[in-house]
Amino acid sequence: MLLVLPSYQFPNSYNSSAAVDFSTGDDPWPIFRLQKKYNLPGKSAPLSAEFYTGWLTHWGESIATTDASSTAKALKSILCRNGSAVLYMAHGGTNFGFYNGANTGQTEYEYKADLTSYDYDAPIKEHGDVHNPKYKALRRVIHECTGTPLHPLPADIERASYGLVKLQKVASFFDIFDKICDPLKVAVSEQPLSMELTGQMFGFLLYVSEYQGKGPYSILSIPKVHDRAQVFVSCSLDDVRNQIYAGVIERWSSKTLQIPTLNCSSNIRLSILVENMGRVNYGPYIFDQKGILSTVEIDGVTLHHWKMYPLSFNLLENLSKFQPIQQITDARASKVSSHGGSQNKLRDLSFYLNGKSEEPEFYEGHFHIDSNSTVKDTFISFRGWNKGVAFVNNFNIGRFWPVMGPQCALYVPAPILRSGDNIVGNLRTARSKS
């Protein structure tokens, strides 16, 4: 955010004064008069606490944009009458890691997660560019209303294309989940615990219980899961790596799932991988717990005796120690390019798929930056992939979900990269369609 002030100086008691916000384009002055009712006389400087320069975008929506000239006109109506505004956002940036937000509608089930990109159509773009109509228009208004001198615009940050990266499957999730879970943090409970109660605030939590299978199939019911659960079954006496994918239960859609009954001499192991897809950042459901928040039933019978495994992706640096799985070759290309826009069709993306595993899988690839060249910003395109989380040199650059859209490329700032060998890794949580 950026606070834009005219020549007016706030009184010393400004920090204890009430401010307001409103939709960009609204007449601000009736709202500023209302603001005065909540402040001491003479101590209510007109301040828009959030002047929206653009808007956020959720997965599955079109990219939100706002008109540069209309935004500039709205800002001028505040500044040129001695008002002040906090630009939200001046620069939105990127929701690296698992730190994207989310919103709900009238109910907590009307859930929408924000993109990894928080470009926001702000005047300073996600990757730092300022040579755009909105930046220039707002800059001109600030100059006209405050007298701030106009200096030459800085050059946009240079970006580079580093070509195609071949990503090789390293391991399936259940092959190594014990390697990315601290055994001292495994929680045991009669009922499923929320992520927060296990100390897992972001990312993924694996829930495991057992039940007796009856009939050709069973109906799994999870009335309340936040936010997305992938379900797997296996015989409890079998190796934990022998998992059968049963399907997905999502917060915003169905709460039941038909799962196959296995021919086991033991109980059936039920494994549920729950993803926290982003925390709600305002509204009635802001205290939004994550994980399984209800009982879990199989054919109407409540399951007990749960183990919860918090997953730490700080341990991904050990991924290269695992040998690539030879029996299921899944080599893909992901393009590292200097732009992330829709013009990047990635026509040369290639797939070599043998096997149709629905289990989450880890991939790793490498690309080289010449030591004689300057390391520059870039984007990684995930067109052709389904859903997952990406890492560059063990830094979590965020979630990708191009089949849902609209974002298909993730921003990679130069400080994450290095001369020489660079490692791209990802956890693919949904299989690409081919």
N, C-alpha and C positions, 0 to 999 in steps of 0.2 A: 504494500500500500504506500501511497505518497500523499502527504499533507500539503496542500497548496494554500498559502496565506496571502492576503493582500497586504498593504502597508499597515493596516490596523494591527495594533498590539493587544493581545489578550490581557485582561487583568490577572493578578496573581492567583485569584481563586478559580481560574479557568478549569483546572484539573477536577474540580468538584462540581462543575456545571453539567447540565443535561444537554445532549446534542440530539439530532434527528437524522433519519435517513428516509429516502423516498425513491420512487421510480425515476430514472433518468428521463427528462422531458416534462415531468410535472412542474407546475408553477411553484417554485420553492418558497415564495415569500409568505403566503398564508400559513405554510407549515412552520416557517421561522417565527411567525407571530405566536403560533401555538407553543413553540419551544419556550418562549419567554414566560409563559404561565408556570413553568416548572423550575424557574431560576430566580435568584434574587434580582431586584430592580437594578438595571445597569450592568448586570453580569451575565448576559445571555448573548454572547457573540454568535451570530448566525453561522452555524456549522453543519454541513452535510457530512455525517460520520461515515457514510459509504456512498460515494458517487460512483455508480456502476458504469465503467467504461466498456463493458461487454457483458458476457454471461458464460456460465459453465455449461458443459455438455456431459450427458450420461451415455453409457454404453447403449447402443441401439437407436440413438437419436442422430439427427443431422447436426453438423457442426454449427454451434450458435454464433451468430455474428450480429453486429450493430453498425449502423451507418456512421461514418466518421464526421460528416458535417452536422448531423443532428446531435451527436454527442458533444461536439464542440460548442454548438449553439446553447445547449443546456448548461454547460459549464460556464459559459460567458454570462448567462443570466444570474449566476451566483457571484462570480468573482468581480464583475464590473459594478456591482452594487455593494462592495465591501463585505461580501460573504466569503466563507472559506469552505473548502471541500477536501475530503480524503479520497483520493483516487483509488477505487477498488475495481480492478487491479491496475497499478501502474505497470507492473510486470508480474504475470501470474506464475510462470515457471513450469515446474514439473513435479508431479506427485511420485517421487522416487520411492522405491521400496514398497511397503504395503500402506503408505500413508495417504492414499486418495480418500476423499470423503464420500458421502452418499446422502440421499434425501428420501423422505417418505411422503406419501400422500395422506389421504384421510385415515388410512389404517396403516399399521406397521408392516403389513404384507405388500403394500404398494411401494416397493423398495426399488430405488435406482442408484447404482453405484457410479461415481464420477470416473471419467477417463484417467489414464495415467498422465496425459498431457493436461496442464492447467493453463494453457495458452490464453484462454478467456477472451480471445480477440482483444487483448489489451494493447495499448499503444507501443509498449516494448514487447516484442514477440517472445515466445518460449525460448528461442535460441538467441535472443538478444538483439534482433534486428530493429532498427528505428527508422529506416527509410521506407515508410509506409504512410498512407494518407491520414490515418488516425493520429499517429504521433505528431506529424507536422501540423495538423489542425489544432490539437490541444496545446501544442507548444506556442502556436501563434496567439491563441486566446490568452494564455498565461502572460505572454509578453504585452499584449494590448491592455490587459486589466491591471497588471502589477508593475509594469515598467521594467521588468527583468530583461536585461539585454539578451539578444539572440546571438549565440555563438555558432560557428560552423558545426554541422552535424558530424558526429564521429562516423568512421567507416563501419559498416556492418561486420560482424565477426565472420572470419573466413571458415569455410567448411570444406571437407574433403570426402571423396568417395574411395573406399578401400576394397571394392569389388565383392565377389561372392565368397561366402564362408560356408564350407561344407560342415554340417553338424552331424556328428556320428553318435548314435545311441550308445551310452555308457552303461546304463543299468536301468532296470525297472524299479519303481518306487519300493515295492515290498522286498526287493533284493537288498536294499541298503537302508530301509527306514530306521533300523536300529542304530545306524551310524550317524543319523542326523537327529537322534533323540537322546537326550541326557537321561540315563536310567534313574538318576537320583530325583528327577522331576516327574516321573510317572505317577499319576494320581490313581487311587483305587477308591471306589464308592459304590454303594448299592444302586444309586441312581446316577444318570449322566450329570456331570458337572459342567457349568458354563466355562468358556475359555478363561474368563477372568478369575474364576476360583482355582484354576490350575496354574495361574501366573502367565498364561499365554495371551498377550494383549492383541497381537496381530498375526496374520499368516494362517497357519493350518494346525488343526488338532485331530488326531486319530483316535476314534472311540472303538473299543473292542469288547464284545460280550459273546455269549453262546446260547444256543437254544436247541430243542429237539425238533427235527424236521418231521412233518407228517404230510402225506398226500403228495401229489406231483409238484405242487408249488405252494408258497405261502404268501400272505399279504403283510408287508411291512408298513407300519404307520408311524410317522413322526409328525405330530401336529404342529410343532414349533421348532424350526431349525433356522439358524441365522449364520451363513446365508445360503450356502450351496453345499450339498452333501453328495459325495460319490459312494456308492454302496458296493461291497464285495462280500462274497461268501466262500468258505472253504471248510473242509473237514478239520475239526479241532486237533486231531492227532497228526494231520499232515504238516509238512513244512509250511511255514507262514507265507512262503513265496508262491505257493500254489493257489492263487486267488482267482475266482471267477467274478467278472464284472456283472452286476445286476442292474445298474441304472443310476439315475440322479433324482434327488428330491431337492427342490429349490424353494426358498422362502416365498417367492412371488407366484408359484404355480402349484402343482399337485403335492399333496402331503402323504400319498400312499404309493407303494411300488410292489408289483408282483415279482417275487424272486423265486428262483428254482430251488427245489429240494434235492439235495445231493445224496447219493448212495454212500452214506458214511457208516462205519461201525462205531462211531462216536457222535458226540454232539456236532452241530454245525457252528462254525466260528463266523460271527458277523462283524465285519470291519467297516466303519463309516468314517471317511475322510471329509472333514468339514472345513470349508474355506471362509474366513472372515473377508468379505469382499470390499469392506470400507465402512468406516464409522459414520453414523448420521451426525451432521454438524449443526443442525438447529431444528426447532419444532418440538411437538409434544413427545416425540420418541427419541429425544437426544440421549437419554440414558439407555442406550441400546446394547444389551448384552449380546454376546456372540456364542456360537456353538449350538449344542442340542439343549433346548430350554424346556423340554417336556419329557414325559415318559416315552419310551419306545416300545411298540407292541408288535408281536408276531401273531397273526390270526386272533387278535383280541387279548392276548396274554402279555402282560407287562414283563419286560426283560429286566433282570437285576445283575449284580456283580459285574460292574464295568471297570475297565482300565482305560485311562486317557493318556495319550502319548503326545506331549508338545514337541513340535518339530522346529529345529533351529537351522536356518540356512546359513548361519555363520560357519557351519562345518562343510560347506560345499567346496572349500579349497581342497578337501581330500578326495574330491570326485575323480580326479585324474588317476588316482591310485587303483581304481577298479578297471578291470580289463573289459573292453567292449564285448557285448554279447554277440557271439558269432552266429547262433542259430536263427536269430531274427535280425536281419540287416535292415536298418532304416536310416539311410543317409539322405539328408536334405540340404538344400542350399538356402541361405538367408542372405539378403543383399545388404551390404553396408554402404550407404550412399550419402550424398551431401544434402539431400532434401527429404522431407517426409510427407510431401503433399500427395494429392490424389493423382497427380500426373505420373507418379512412379508406378507404372503398370507391372513392373518386374516380369516381363514376358519370358526372361531366360531362367526363371525359377524352375528347378527340376526336382522330381521326386523319384526315388527308387524304393518302392515299398514292397516288402515281402512280410506277411504277417499282419494281423488285424487286432493287435492288443488294444484293449480299452483301458488298461491299467496306466496310471501316470508313469511317465518315463523321463529320465534325465538324458540330456544331449550335451555334447561339447564340441566346439570347433575352434580353429585358430586363424588369425590373420596377422600379417606382418606390416609394420610401419618402418620404412627405411630410416636408419639413424641419421642420414644426411638431410632429411626433410623435417619440417616443423609439424609437430603433432597438432591436429585440428579437430574441431567439433565434427560430428557426423550423426547420421540416423541409421538405425537398423530396421529394415523392412521385414515384417513377418507375414506378408501376403502368402496365402497358401497354407498357413498354419491355422490351428483352431483356437486354443486357449491355453494360457500358461503364464509363467513368470520368467523373466530374462535377467541374466547376470553378465556383466562385463568386468573381467579382472576381479571377480568376487564382489563386485558392487551391484546391488540390486537396482536395476534401472526401471523396474516396474512390471506391470501386467500387460500382456498382449491378448487380444481377442478379436482378430480381424474378421472372423465370420459374423460377429455381432456388429462390429464397426461402431463409429465411423473411423476410429484411429487404427492405422495399419502399420505405423512406423514409430519407434521409440527413439527419443533424443539421447545422444551420448556426448556429453561435454568433454572437451579435450583433457581436462585434469584426470579423468577416469582412465584415459588411454596412456600408452607409453611407447617409446621407440622399441623396435624389436617385436617380440612375440606378444600378442594379445589374445586372451581367452574369452570366448563367448560360450556361456552355458545357459541352459534353460530347463525348467521343469514343465513338461507338456502335460497339462491336466485333462485335456480332451483330445481324442484322436482326430487328425485331419481327414477330411473326406477326399477320396481319390478315385 
